[in-house]
Amino acid sequence: MVENVGPVDAVKRSWSVIKKTWGESIGANFGVGFMVFIGTIICLIPLLGGAWLIAQGTASLGIAAVVLGVVGLMLVSLISSALNTIIIAALYLYASDQETPQHFDERLLRGAFASR
């Protein structure tokens, strides 16, 4: 999609980029993964607390807390997916064009790749 070619040409181009440089975005994925972990833990607190409140007989407050926890988990998931997509796109652009996308640090992108 980035290079405005058909699906077959896009797959061939992606394969050639992978062959040219083998990328591992471990650092980027670790950073996003850590933030997702923290966000998930934060969202589990009202979810579990709400379940406890429901079990104790305070249904209305418990349901509100459960809903808050579920909405929080959905937001964490949405943000995580968007960030991972942005990182993958930036790494692809860097690998294919050897140009650093705007708002990214070239040293970090260069460090995500090890030449074969």
C-alpha positions in Angstrom: 0.0 0.0 0.0 2.9 2.4 0.8 4.5 1.8 -2.6 1.2 1.8 -4.5 1.7 -1.6 -6.2 -0.5 -4.7 -6.6 -0.7 -7.4 -3.9 1.7 -9.8 -5.7 4.3 -7.0 -6.2 3.9 -5.9 -2.6 4.6 -9.4 -1.3 7.7 -9.7 -3.5 8.9 -6.3 -2.4 8.3 -7.1 1.3 10.2 -10.4 0.9 13.1 -8.6 -0.7 13.3 -6.1 2.1 13.2 -8.9 4.7 16.0 -10.7 2.8 18.1 -7.5 2.6 17.9 -6.6 6.3 16.5 -8.8 9.0 14.6 -6.7 11.4 13.9 -7.3 15.0 11.9 -4.7 16.7 12.4 -6.2 20.1 13.2 -2.9 21.8 10.1 -1.2 20.4 7.9 -4.1 21.2 9.3 -4.4 24.7 8.5 -0.7 25.3 5.0 -1.0 24.0 4.5 -4.4 25.7 5.6 -3.0 29.1 3.1 -0.1 28.8 0.3 -2.5 27.8 1.2 -4.6 30.8 0.9 -1.6 33.1 -2.3 -0.5 31.5 -3.8 -3.9 31.8 -2.9 -4.2 35.5 -4.5 -0.8 36.1 -7.7 -1.9 34.3 -7.9 -5.2 36.2 -8.1 -3.4 39.5 -11.6 -2.0 38.9 -12.6 -5.2 37.1 -11.7 -7.4 40.0 -12.9 -4.9 42.6 -16.2 -4.7 40.8 -16.6 -8.5 40.8 -15.9 -8.5 44.5 -18.5 -5.7 45.1 -21.1 -7.7 43.1 -20.3 -10.8 45.3 -20.7 -8.6 48.4 -24.2 -7.4 47.3 -23.3 -4.0 46.0 -24.4 -4.7 42.5 -24.8 -1.2 41.0 -21.4 0.0 42.2 -19.8 -3.4 41.2 -21.3 -3.3 37.7 -20.0 0.3 37.2 -16.5 -0.8 38.2 -16.6 -3.9 35.9 -17.8 -1.7 33.0 -15.0 0.8 33.7 -12.4 -2.0 33.8 -13.7 -3.5 30.5 -13.7 -0.2 28.7 -10.2 0.5 30.0 -9.0 -2.9 28.7 -10.6 -2.1 25.3 -8.8 1.2 25.2 -5.5 -0.4 26.1 -5.9 -2.9 23.4 -6.8 -0.3 20.8 -3.9 1.9 21.7 -1.5 -1.1 21.7 -2.6 -2.1 18.3 -2.2 1.4 16.8 1.3 1.8 18.3 2.4 -1.6 17.0 1.1 -0.8 13.5 2.9 2.6 13.6 6.2 0.9 14.7 6.0 -1.8 12.1 5.3 0.8 9.3 8.2 3.0 10.4 10.5 0.0 10.5 9.3 -1.1 7.0 9.9 2.4 5.6 13.3 2.6 7.1 14.3 -0.9 5.9 13.0 -0.3 2.3 14.2 3.3 1.8 17.0 3.7 4.3 15.3 7.0 5.3 14.2 7.8 8.8 10.4 8.5 9.0 9.6 11.9 10.5 9.4 11.9 14.4 11.6 8.8 14.7 15.1 8.5 16.0 17.4 7.1 13.3 19.7 5.4 15.9 16.7 3.4 17.3 15.6 2.3 13.9 19.1 1.4 12.8 19.5 -0.6 16.0 16.4 -2.6 15.2 18.1 -4.2 12.2 21.1 -6.5 11.9 22.6 -7.0 8.5 22.7 -10.5 7.2 
